């Protein structure tokens, strides 16, 4: 297929790509399926269908990454960078190229890295000098000239691209499949310092561009306070009695009684913490706001764990700067301030 494309014999290329796709379907192999996606992407690009090529290169890159094949992942990212550049998305093309180049360098594919740099053809504004590695007659790599490769963009990015997000931080780019937590984080990063009510985040996530009209409409849809004032007062009186009982049990050395009292204290504390939020505010049974708070917080925490598997430095930064609760906010880290492109 690749030879046919190089010879501009697109009919033969289509036949080869179709055959590979058929083989991948028969054997149900993820590796063959990723190869078929790559073949289709190269064919779409040769046919001039740049948008479809971008989509298929992107899908192939993520499939190779999940399999754990770095060389093939880099090839797919390199193809994506060329498709993006052909489609006029220069900045995104640079990000993908740098990701591919870094993988080639990391696995020791020097010749492939240099060939990629030589073929990418960046403008002078995006270039940095780097040695080019080419093949000698013996097949060994040798440095013979200076080539140019794109500079890593200085901007941090948290951008959604169809079914994936491009996350760039401190010169490193990763791509993560879309999830609610990423959409929440993207909204917070877009407006540092602004507090978003969890109902606002849910509304914006389900209906982009919506305003905070759901807050007054939904905040009072509940079954009342989980514990009224009399119940909380009784709980607190009992806790005071428990502390006295516990002190007495320790004095007389009654270990069994102390354990029993501590168990009761733990139960009462859990009930109080479930019914009373931050600042002593009463939580309400069945509260729409409370359900949204729990769901948004959980989604963000799960997403931060996912990001950590791919980009620990970014995850550490977000752990320090994202505040969750009934109101969520991104507070820029004064020690390492960051500006974001979203």
N, C-alpha and C positions, 0 to 999 in steps of 0.2 A: 504494500500500500504506500509506504513512504517513497519507494523508488518511483512508483507510478505518479505520485504527486509531484515529485521533483521533475519528472519528464512531462508534466502537464497532461498526463493521460488520466483524466478524472473518471472516465468510465471504468477503467481497470481498478482504480482506487476504490470506487464505490463497491465493486464486486468483492474486493478483498476485505473491506470494512464490514460488509454484510456477512461474509463468511465467518469472520472472527466473532461478530455478534451472535451468530447462530451457534457456534461452538461453545461460547460462554453460556448460552442458555441451556444447552444440552448438559454440560458438566456442572452447572450451578456453582462455578468457582468465582470467588470474589476477585481473585487476581486476574482471571480472564475477563471478568466483567469490567474491571478497571481498565484493562488493555483495550477493550472494545470502546469504552468511553473516550479514551485517548485517541483511538483511530478515528472515531466519529468527529472529535473536535478538530483534528488536523484536516479532515475532509471538509468540514463546514468552513474552516478558515480559507482553504484553497478555493472553495466555491464562492467566497465573498460574504457568507452569512456569519458576520462577526459576532453578533449577539448570541447566536446559538453556540458558536465556538467557545465564547467566554463561559457560558453555562456548563458545557460539557467538560472543558478543562478544569473548571472549579470542582465539579462533581468527582472527576477522576483524581484530583489532588487529595481530596478528603478521603476518598476510598483507599488510595494508596497509603495515606497517613494512618488510617485505622488498621490496615493490614500490618503496618510496621515496615514499609519499604521506602527508606529515605531517598535513594537514588531516583526511583520512579516518581516519588512525590515531587522532587526537585524538577524533574523533566516536565511534569504536569504544570507546576507553578511557572516554569519558564514559558511553556506554551501559552498559559493564561496571560502572562505579562505581554507577550507579543500580540495576542488577540485584543487585549485592552488597549494597547498602544495604537493598533490599527483602527480601533473603534473610537479613538480620540480621548481616551481616559488616561492621560499621560501620568498623572500623579499616582493613581492606583497601579498603573503598569510598573512604575518604579518600585513601589512597595513589594509587589509580587516578584519582580526581578531580584531584589535584594534578598528576599526570603529564599529563592532558589539558589542564588549565588552562595549564601551562607551555608546552605545544606551541602552543596558541592565541596566547599572549603572544609567543612567539618568532617566529611567522610573521606577526604583526600582525593577527590575527583578534580585534580588541578587542571587537567586539560579541558574537561567539560566546563569548568568555571571560566577559564580564559576564553574558550570559544564562545560561551554565552556572552561574556563582556564585550568581545570584539563584534558580535553580531547585533548587539542591542542598539548601538548607535544613539547614545544620549546627546542632548544639546550641551553646549559648553557650560551653561548655567547649572547643570545637574551632574557635572563630571568631577571625579577625583582621579589622580594618577595612581595606577596600580600595575605591577608587573604582569605581563601576559605570558602564559606558559603554552608552548607549542610542541609538537612532536618532532623529534629528530629522525634520522634514517633508521636508528635502532629501535625506535618506538618509545624511547625514554623521554620524559618531559625535560624541557630546558627553557630557561628564561632568556629571551632574545630581544625583547623590545618592551616599550611602555605602551600600555593600552589604557582605556578609560572605562570606569564603571560608575554607575550612579551613586551619588552620595545618599546616605540614609537620611530621610526626611527628619527634620528636627521636631515637627509637630507630633503630638500624641493624638491618636485617633481612636474613636469608639463609634464605628460606622456600620450600619446595617446594609448588606448587599444581598437582596433576595432572601434566601434561606440561611445565610451565614452572616456573621459579624466579623469585621476586620478590627482587631485590637492591637494598636501600636503604642508601645510605651518604652521610652528610653532606648530607642533604636532597634527594638525587636518587634516583629510582627507575628501574630498568630491569628488563626481564623477558627471561630467556634460556631457550631450550629445554633440557630435561633432558639430562644426560650424566653418565657415571660420575664425571668430575672434579668436577662440582658436588656430587655426593653425598659424595665424599671431603672436599671443602672444608667442606660443611655439618656433617659429623661433627666435624671438627677445631675449627670455630668454636664448636660447641656446648659444648666443654669446653676452654677456653683453658689452655695449660700442660700438658695431659695428653699424654704420648707414646703414640702408637698404633703398634703393630707393623703392617707392611704386610699381613700375613696377617689381622690383626684387621679392618683396613679392608675387605679383600676379602670376609671372612666377613660383616661387618655390612652391606655393600652388597648381597650376594646373599641374605642371610637376616637382615633387620632384627631386632635384639634378641638376636642370637647373641653368646655370650661368646667369649673368646680361646682356646677349646679347640683351634682348628686349629693354633696355633703349635707346641705340643709334638708334635702328631701329624704335621705336615708338614715341620717345619724340617729333619729329618734325611733326608728322601726325596731323595737325590741320588746322584751317581756319585763322590763323594769330592772332595778338593781339586783345583783346576785345575792347580796346580803344587805338588809336594811340596817339602820343605825342601832336598833335594839340588839339585833343578832351580833353585830360587830362588837358592841360593848360587852355582851355576854362572853364572846370568844376571848376578848382581852382580859376580862376578869379571871376567866379560867386559866389563861396563860400565866397570869401573876400568881395564882394559887399553885400552878405546876412548878414554877420556879422555886417557891418556898418548899414544896414537897421534895423537889430534887435536891435542894441544899440539905434538907434534913436527912434524906436517904444517904447522902455522901458522908454526913457527919457520923451516922451510926454504922456505916459500912454495909448497908443493905443493897447489894448489887442488883438483885432481882427486881426490887422495887424501883431502883434508879432506871433500869432498862425499860420497865413498863411506863414510867412517867415520861421518859424521853420519847418513847414511841407515840404517846398521846400528844406530846408537844409538837412533834414533827407533823402529825396529821392536822392539828389545828393551824399550824403555820402554813401548810400547803393550801388549806381552805381559804385562809385570809389572803395569801398572795394571789390566789386565783380570782378573788373577788375585788381586790384593791390594786389599782395600777400605779404607775409612777406618780409621785407627788401626792399620794393618798387619794387619787381620784377613784370613784367607784366604777367598777366594770359592770356592764349591764348584760343580763342574760339574753342570749340570742341577738346581741347587738350586731348590726350590719358593719359598723365601724370596727368592732372587735374581730369579727371574722375576716375582714379585709386586712387588718393589721397582722393577724397571724399568717394569712396566706402570702402577703407581700414579703414579710420578714423571712418566711421559709423559702420563698422563691429566690430571694437575693442571696441567702446563705448557701443554698444549693449551687447557685451559679458561681459564687466566689470559690467554692470547692472545685468546680469544674475548671475555672480559669487557672487555679493553682496548679493543676496537672499539666498545663501548657505554658504558663507564664507566671512563675512564683513571685517575681518582683512586682508585677502589676497587681496580683492578688494581695500581697502585703500592703501595697499603697492603698487599695480600696478598703481593706480591713480597717486601716487607720482613719480613713476619711469619710466613710459612709456611716451615717447614723440612721438607725431604723426605729420604728415605734409607730404610734398613731400618726406622727409627722416624720417624714424621711427627708434627709438632706445630705448633700455632698459638701463637706467643708475642706477646702484646700489645705494641704499639709504645709504649715509655715516653714518646716525644715526642708521640704522638697516640693515647692509649689509647681503645679502642672497646669498647662492650658490644653484644652481638648478641642479637637475637631470632631463634631458629631453630625 
